[in-house]
Amino acid sequence: MSDTQIDEKWMRHALTLARRAWEEGEVPVGAVLVQGDTVIGEGWNRPIGYHDPTAHAEIMALRQGGKVLENYRLLDTTLYVTLEPCVMCAGAMVHGRVGRLVFGARDEKTGAAGSLLDILGHAGMNHQVSVEQGVLAAECAAMLSDFFRHRRAEKKALRDRLRAEMLKGE
């Protein structure tokens, strides 16, 4: 299997996890932490359900990986994420010494792996993470776009229903 095929395999796994986030009403982001050919951590966004601003997909996967390895240093690992990590998640990757990040969709507003900031490659950091971007980017971006389109439609339907009930009551 080629490196590209391996990256796509794990990104598809991350997309499956992102669907779980959507099903739970969370922004659909999924993450898989791999060492060699073994999953050692996985996660999906859960900050709403967990009432925890740190419960991003990446953090969930890193926490699980640390427990599996019994070490906070996640050496020789690759983290696959459907969306470019934020500053918090990028910082956790640096502190955990993740070797490589592979992400799908860029995040121009909050991405910290090159879009807005480059925490992972910053020369001042004590560890740099190798980054591969754009793996299954169209699929990853489409899932996010579909989620937010669906959410806007739900909110509009609710507003319309409330408006109709108010008019009915007059």
C-alpha positions in Angstrom: 0.0 0.0 0.0 1.4 3.4 -0.9 1.8 6.3 1.6 -1.1 8.1 -0.1 -3.4 5.0 0.2 -2.4 4.7 3.9 -3.2 8.3 4.6 -6.6 8.0 2.8 -7.4 4.8 4.7 -7.0 6.6 8.1 -8.6 9.8 6.9 -11.7 7.7 6.0 -11.7 6.3 9.5 -11.5 9.9 10.8 -14.5 10.8 8.6 -16.5 8.0 10.1 -15.7 9.4 13.6 -16.7 12.9 12.3 -20.1 11.4 11.4 -20.5 10.3 15.0 -19.9 13.9 16.1 -22.7 15.1 13.7 -25.1 12.4 15.1 -24.4 13.8 18.6 -25.1 17.4 17.4 -21.4 18.4 17.5 -19.4 20.0 14.7 -18.3 17.0 12.6 -14.6 16.6 13.2 -12.9 13.3 13.7 -9.4 12.3 14.6 -7.4 9.0 14.6 -4.0 8.6 16.3 -1.9 5.9 14.7 1.4 4.3 15.6 2.7 2.0 12.9 -0.4 0.5 11.6 -2.3 0.4 14.9 -4.9 2.9 16.2 -3.9 4.0 19.6 -6.4 6.8 20.0 -9.5 8.1 18.3 -12.0 10.9 19.0 -14.7 13.1 17.7 -15.8 16.6 18.7 -17.7 16.5 22.0 -17.4 19.9 23.7 -21.2 20.4 23.8 -22.1 17.0 25.2 -19.2 17.0 27.6 -19.6 20.7 28.6 -15.9 20.9 28.0 -14.2 23.4 25.7 -11.2 21.1 25.4 -13.1 18.1 24.1 -12.0 18.5 20.5 -11.5 15.4 18.4 -7.7 15.8 18.5 -7.6 16.1 22.3 -9.8 13.1 22.7 -7.5 11.0 20.5 -4.3 12.3 22.1 -5.7 11.5 25.6 -6.5 8.0 24.6 -3.2 7.5 22.9 -1.4 8.6 26.1 -3.3 6.1 28.1 -2.6 3.3 25.6 1.2 4.1 25.6 1.2 4.9 29.3 3.2 8.0 28.3 2.3 11.6 27.5 5.0 11.6 24.8 3.4 10.2 21.7 6.6 9.6 19.7 6.4 8.1 16.2 2.7 8.7 15.9 0.6 10.2 13.2 -2.6 12.1 13.9 -5.3 12.1 11.2 -7.9 14.9 11.5 -10.7 15.9 9.2 -10.2 19.6 9.9 -7.0 21.6 10.4 -6.3 21.8 14.2 -6.8 25.0 16.3 -4.2 26.6 18.5 -5.1 24.4 21.5 -4.9 21.2 19.6 -1.7 22.2 17.8 -0.1 23.0 21.1 -1.1 19.7 22.6 0.5 18.0 19.6 3.7 19.8 20.1 3.7 19.0 23.9 2.9 15.4 23.1 5.7 15.2 20.5 3.4 13.8 17.8 5.6 13.1 14.8 3.2 13.8 11.9 -0.2 15.5 11.3 -2.4 14.7 8.3 -5.5 16.8 7.9 -8.2 17.1 5.3 -9.9 20.6 5.2 -8.1 23.8 5.9 -9.5 26.2 8.5 -8.8 29.7 7.3 -10.4 31.3 10.5 -8.7 29.3 13.3 -6.3 26.8 11.7 -2.9 26.6 13.5 -1.1 24.3 11.0 -0.5 26.9 8.4 -3.7 28.7 7.5 -4.0 31.3 10.2 -0.9 30.4 12.3 1.8 27.8 12.0 2.3 26.5 15.6 3.4 23.1 14.4 6.3 24.3 12.3 7.3 27.4 14.3 11.0 27.5 14.7 10.7 28.7 18.3 8.9 25.6 19.5 10.9 22.8 21.1 9.3 20.3 18.7 8.0 20.6 15.1 5.4 18.3 13.7 5.5 17.3 10.1 2.3 18.3 8.3 0.5 16.8 5.3 -2.6 18.7 4.3 -5.4 18.2 1.9 -6.0 14.4 2.2 -9.6 13.8 1.2 -10.0 17.6 1.6 -13.2 17.8 -0.6 -15.0 15.1 1.4 -13.9 16.6 4.8 -15.0 20.2 3.7 -18.2 18.9 2.3 -19.2 17.2 5.5 -18.6 20.5 7.4 -20.5 22.6 4.8 -23.4 20.1 4.8 -23.5 20.2 8.6 -23.7 24.0 8.9 -26.2 24.2 6.0 -28.4 21.6 7.8 -28.1 23.5 11.1 -29.0 26.8 9.4 -32.1 25.2 7.8 -33.2 23.8 11.2 -32.9 27.2 12.8 -34.8 28.8 10.0 -37.6 26.2 10.2 -37.8 26.8 14.0 -38.0 30.6 13.5 -40.7 30.1 10.8 -42.7 27.8 13.0 -42.5 30.2 16.0 -43.5 33.1 13.8 -46.5 31.1 12.4 -47.6 30.2 16.0 -47.4 33.9 17.0 -49.4 35.0 14.0 -52.0 32.2 14.7 -52.4 33.5 18.3 -53.2 37.1 17.2 
